[in-house]
Amino acid sequence: MSSDDEREERELDLTSSEVVTKYKSAAEIVNKALQLVISECKPKAKIVDICEKGDSFIREQTGNMYKNVKKKIERGVAFPTCVSVNNTVCHFSPLASDESCLEEGDIVKIDLGCHIDGFIAVVGHTHALQSGPVTGRAADVIAAANTAAEVALRLVRPGKKNKDVTEAIQKVAAAYDCKIVEGVLSHQLKQFVIDGNKVILSVSNSDTRVEDAEFEENEVYAVDIVTSTGEGKPKLLDEKNTTIYKRAVDKNYHLKMKSSRFIFSEINQKFPIMPFTARALEEKRARLGLLECKPGDYVAHIKFTVLLMPNGSDRITSHSLQELQPTKTIDDPEIKAWLALGTKTKKKGGGKRKKAKKSGENTETTEAEPMDATANAQE
């Protein structure tokens, strides 16, 4: 076996600086694509046009990278741009003929992903189509998702377990009188694998069980948080509305870099391939159905990619939120303690907990709690 083949067999992770660079380059494109998509979200804008702009931007930006290398490097869209409105939870990436438009007051969930050489960065964000601060229950549901994401960022760290995160995010949502939406999984990311076997459940219940797992240094996770003001039990819409698929590949298909033309998921014995939006497709495919909560429910979505680096957790995808004025404040000491944790491992001696609270090290922490101005006391 040549040394090239040996390299091909070895799983690449964050111990390689080149891998870290590829993740960060993918993240930079994802963050800019998200910014572009948000700027296109205006009343009367056609959703399909917005999705197409997001995907085109990712294709164009990734296409400009690694152009002159000897060995071709795969790069492009890892998850098609989805713009899911109001009580639709996720996966809305309509076909060209779809006339759906955005309206003033819509709560818009944006979800997209990009990869360079199979190293994937994904992001999810919630944006209200309105001017001025977001108030009332809409603010509660977005603040719940954001604060849960902030807590998850601090608990997805080496030595912690997946169930610690599941329990914590449910506690955060409850503090805003919201629920974490069931059936949403946060997955480990690996090269060309968008849903690895290590999984964080959004809600643990008798229907959904995942294996206990401990986070380890040099792993990468896509942390996916969806909150709802309703029951948080989404239903799958009828199949004809499905536009996002994963290719299902035979289990004997080897995940070698030379054969990786797509992005895979490690599920059971199969490798369904990374999601893409429906065009003309012949092969077997797994549908990623449209999920919807009850009409009238507010739903918010925040997703980020985090690298568990030796010096701490590095959240590489995000976007700042609009000003929120929720009806609740966080008074729970346990949640406050989680939010006060630093995301970097301590190098400079103790006192990190207090320091993290004051320092600007985590700008999102302040954003996780913009609630004092108009907040009513919790019941």
C-alpha positions in Angstrom: 0.0 0.0 0.0 1.5 3.3 -1.0 1.8 6.1 1.6 -0.9 7.9 -0.3 -3.3 5.1 0.2 -2.5 5.0 3.9 -3.2 8.7 4.2 -6.5 8.1 2.4 -7.5 5.4 5.0 -6.7 7.5 8.0 -9.4 9.7 9.3 -8.5 13.3 9.2 -9.4 15.5 12.3 -8.6 18.7 14.0 -5.0 17.5 14.9 -4.2 18.6 11.3 -3.9 22.4 10.9 -5.0 22.0 7.3 -8.2 20.4 8.4 -8.9 23.3 10.8 -8.2 25.8 8.0 -10.7 24.0 5.8 -13.4 24.1 8.5 -12.8 27.8 9.1 -12.8 28.6 5.4 -16.1 26.8 5.0 -17.5 28.6 8.1 -16.5 32.0 6.7 -18.4 31.3 3.5 -21.4 30.0 5.5 -21.5 33.1 7.7 -21.4 35.4 4.7 -24.0 33.3 2.9 -26.3 33.6 5.9 -25.7 37.4 6.0 -26.7 37.5 2.3 -29.8 35.4 2.8 -30.9 37.6 5.7 -30.5 40.7 3.6 -32.7 39.1 0.9 -35.5 38.3 3.4 -38.0 41.1 2.7 -41.8 41.1 2.5 -43.0 39.8 -1.0 -39.6 38.2 -1.7 -40.0 34.7 -3.3 -38.6 32.0 -1.1 -37.2 30.0 -4.0 -35.2 33.0 -5.2 -33.7 33.5 -1.7 -32.7 29.8 -1.5 -31.2 29.9 -4.9 -29.1 33.0 -4.0 -27.8 31.3 -0.9 -26.8 28.2 -2.8 -25.3 30.2 -5.7 -23.2 32.2 -3.3 -21.8 29.1 -1.6 -21.0 27.5 -5.0 -19.3 30.6 -6.3 -17.2 31.2 -3.1 -16.1 27.6 -2.7 -15.4 27.4 -6.4 -12.9 30.2 -6.0 -10.9 28.2 -3.5 -8.3 25.5 -4.1 -8.6 26.1 -7.9 -5.0 25.5 -8.7 -4.2 22.4 -6.7 -2.9 19.3 -8.4 -5.4 16.9 -6.8 -9.0 18.1 -7.2 -10.6 19.1 -4.0 -14.4 18.6 -3.7 -16.2 21.7 -2.4 -19.6 23.3 -2.5 -23.1 23.1 -0.9 -23.2 20.7 2.1 -26.8 21.5 3.0 -29.1 23.4 0.6 -30.3 26.8 1.7 -33.7 26.4 3.5 -36.0 29.3 4.4 -38.7 27.9 6.7 -41.5 30.3 7.8 -43.5 30.6 11.0 -44.7 27.1 12.2 -42.7 25.2 9.6 -39.7 23.9 11.5 -37.2 23.1 8.8 -36.3 21.7 5.3 -38.2 24.3 3.2 -36.2 24.6 0.0 -38.9 24.9 -2.7 -38.7 23.9 -6.3 -38.5 26.6 -9.0 -42.2 26.6 -9.7 -43.1 27.4 -6.1 -44.6 30.9 -5.7 -44.4 31.1 -1.8 -43.4 34.6 -0.7 -42.4 36.1 2.6 -44.7 38.5 4.5 -44.2 41.3 7.0 -44.2 39.8 10.5 -43.0 36.3 9.4 -40.6 34.5 11.6 -38.0 33.1 9.2 -35.7 30.1 10.0 -32.6 30.0 7.7 -30.5 26.9 7.5 -27.5 26.2 5.2 -24.2 24.5 4.9 -21.0 24.4 3.0 -18.0 22.1 2.7 -14.4 22.3 1.6 -12.9 18.9 0.9 -15.7 17.3 2.9 -15.1 19.4 6.0 -18.5 20.8 6.8 -19.8 24.0 8.4 -23.5 24.5 8.9 -25.5 27.3 10.4 -29.2 27.9 11.4 -30.6 31.3 12.3 -34.0 32.9 13.1 -35.0 36.3 11.8 -38.3 38.2 12.3 -39.4 40.2 9.3 -40.1 43.5 11.2 -38.4 46.7 12.2 -37.7 47.5 15.8 -37.2 45.0 18.7 -38.9 41.6 18.7 -41.3 41.4 21.6 -43.7 39.1 23.3 -43.8 35.3 22.7 -41.8 35.7 19.4 -39.0 37.2 21.5 -39.3 34.4 24.1 -39.0 31.6 21.5 -35.9 33.2 19.9 -34.3 34.0 23.2 -35.0 30.4 24.3 -33.2 29.0 21.3 -30.3 31.4 21.6 -29.8 30.9 25.3 -30.1 27.1 24.9 -27.4 27.4 22.1 -25.2 29.4 24.5 -25.5 26.8 27.2 -25.0 23.9 24.7 -21.8 25.6 23.5 -20.5 25.5 27.1 -21.5 21.9 27.7 -20.4 20.3 24.4 -16.8 19.9 25.7 -14.5 17.1 26.4 -15.6 15.0 29.4 -19.2 16.0 29.2 -21.9 13.7 27.9 -24.6 14.1 25.3 -27.4 13.6 27.9 -26.0 16.6 29.9 -26.8 18.8 26.9 -30.2 17.3 26.3 -31.3 18.0 29.9 -29.8 21.5 30.0 -31.4 22.8 26.9 -34.8 21.6 28.0 -34.4 23.5 31.3 -33.4 26.7 29.4 -36.5 26.4 27.1 -38.8 25.9 30.1 -37.4 29.1 31.7 -38.9 31.0 28.7 -42.2 28.9 28.9 -41.2 27.3 25.6 -40.4 23.7 24.6 -37.5 22.2 22.8 -38.9 20.6 19.6 -38.7 16.8 19.6 -36.9 14.8 16.9 -34.1 17.3 16.3 -30.6 15.7 16.4 -27.3 17.4 16.8 -24.6 15.3 15.2 -20.8 14.9 15.2 -19.4 16.0 11.9 -16.6 14.2 10.1 -15.0 14.5 6.7 -17.9 14.0 4.2 -20.1 12.9 7.0 -22.9 15.3 8.0 -24.5 13.1 10.6 -22.0 11.0 12.5 -22.8 8.4 15.0 -22.3 10.6 18.1 -25.6 12.4 18.6 -27.2 14.8 21.0 -31.0 14.3 21.3 -33.1 17.5 21.6 -35.6 15.7 23.9 -35.2 12.3 25.5 -38.4 10.3 25.3 -39.4 6.7 24.9 -39.6 6.9 21.1 -36.1 8.2 20.5 -33.1 6.6 22.1 -29.5 7.3 21.2 -26.3 5.8 22.6 -24.7 7.6 25.5 -21.6 9.4 24.2 -18.9 11.5 25.7 -17.4 14.5 23.8 -13.7 14.3 23.1 -11.0 16.7 22.1 -10.6 17.3 18.3 -14.2 16.4 17.5 -16.6 18.7 15.6 -20.3 19.0 16.2 -23.3 20.7 14.5 -25.4 21.8 17.5 -29.0 22.1 16.4 -31.6 23.8 18.7 -35.3 24.3 17.8 -37.7 25.8 20.2 -41.5 26.3 20.1 -44.1 28.2 22.1 -46.4 25.1 21.6 -46.1 21.5 22.4 -42.9 21.0 20.4 -44.2 17.9 18.7 -43.9 18.5 15.0 -45.6 16.4 12.4 -44.3 15.5 9.0 -46.1 17.1 6.1 -47.2 15.1 3.2 -44.4 13.6 1.1 -45.1 15.5 -2.1 -43.8 18.6 -0.3 -40.4 17.0 0.3 -37.7 18.7 -1.7 -34.5 17.7 0.2 -33.1 14.2 -0.1 -30.1 12.2 0.9 -28.8 9.5 -1.4 -28.9 6.1 0.2 -25.8 4.2 -0.7 -25.1 0.5 -0.3 -23.4 -0.4 3.0 -20.4 -1.9 1.3 -19.6 1.4 -0.3 -16.2 2.4 1.1 -15.8 6.0 2.4 -12.6 6.7 0.6 -11.7 10.2 -0.3 -11.3 9.3 -3.9 -14.8 8.0 -4.1 -16.4 10.7 -2.0 -18.3 12.8 -4.5 -20.9 13.6 -1.9 -21.3 14.0 1.8 -22.3 11.0 3.8 -24.0 10.1 7.0 -23.0 7.3 9.2 -26.4 5.7 10.0 -26.9 2.1 10.8 -25.2 0.1 8.1 -26.0 2.6 5.4 -24.4 5.8 4.2 -27.3 8.0 3.0 -25.5 10.8 1.3 -25.5 14.4 2.4 -28.7 16.4 1.8 -29.4 18.1 -1.5 -32.4 19.8 -3.0 -34.5 17.8 -5.4 -33.6 18.0 -9.0 -33.7 15.0 -11.4 -32.6 12.1 -9.3 -32.5 8.4 -10.2 -30.9 6.7 -7.3 -32.5 5.5 -4.1 -32.9 8.4 -1.7 -34.0 9.1 1.8 -36.4 12.0 2.2 -35.8 14.7 4.7 -39.4 15.7 5.2 -40.9 19.1 5.9 -41.6 19.3 9.6 -44.4 21.6 10.9 -45.6 22.6 14.3 -49.2 23.6 15.0 -50.4 26.7 13.2 -50.0 29.7 15.5 -47.0 28.2 17.3 -43.9 30.4 17.2 -40.8 28.3 16.2 -37.1 29.4 16.4 -34.0 27.6 15.1 -30.3 28.2 16.0 -27.7 25.9 14.7 -23.9 26.3 14.9 -20.7 24.4 14.2 -18.2 24.0 17.0 -14.6 22.7 16.9 -13.5 21.1 20.2 -9.9 22.4 20.0 -7.3 21.5 22.6 -7.5 25.1 23.9 -11.3 25.1 24.1 -14.5 25.2 22.1 -14.4 27.3 18.9 -17.9 28.2 17.6 -17.2 29.0 14.0 -20.7 29.7 12.6 -23.1 32.3 13.9 -24.9 35.6 13.2 -26.0 38.3 15.7 -29.7 38.4 16.5 -32.1 41.3 16.3 -32.9 43.1 19.6 -35.1 40.9 21.7 -37.4 41.9 24.5 -38.6 38.6 26.0 -41.3 38.5 28.6 -39.1 36.3 30.8 -35.7 36.7 32.5 -33.3 33.9 33.4 -33.3 33.7 37.2 -32.4 30.1 37.6 -28.9 29.8 39.3 -28.0 26.7 37.4 -28.6 28.2 34.0 -26.8 31.4 35.1 -23.8 29.2 36.1 -23.8 27.5 32.7 -23.8 30.8 30.9 -21.0 32.0 33.0 -18.7 29.2 32.0 -15.9 30.2 29.6 -15.5 28.4 26.3 -11.7 28.3 26.4 -9.9 25.8 28.6 -8.0 27.6 31.3 -4.4 28.3 30.6 -3.9 31.2 33.0 -4.7 29.7 36.3 -8.1 29.7 38.1 -10.9 32.2 38.4 -12.1 31.5 34.9 -15.8 31.4 35.9 -15.9 34.9 37.3 -13.7 36.2 34.5 -15.8 34.8 31.7 -18.8 36.6 33.0 -17.1 40.0 32.8 -14.7 39.6 29.9 -15.8 40.1 26.3 -14.4 36.7 25.5 -17.8 35.4 24.6 -19.8 38.2 22.9 -22.7 35.9 22.6 -23.1 35.6 26.3 -24.3 39.2 26.6 -26.5 38.6 23.6 -28.0 35.6 25.3 -29.6 37.8 27.9 -30.8 41.1 26.4 -33.9 40.8 28.6 -33.9 43.1 31.6 -35.4 46.1 30.0 -39.0 45.0 29.6 -38.9 41.6 31.2 -41.6 40.7 33.6 -40.7 38.6 36.6 -41.0 34.9 36.0 -44.1 33.3 37.3 
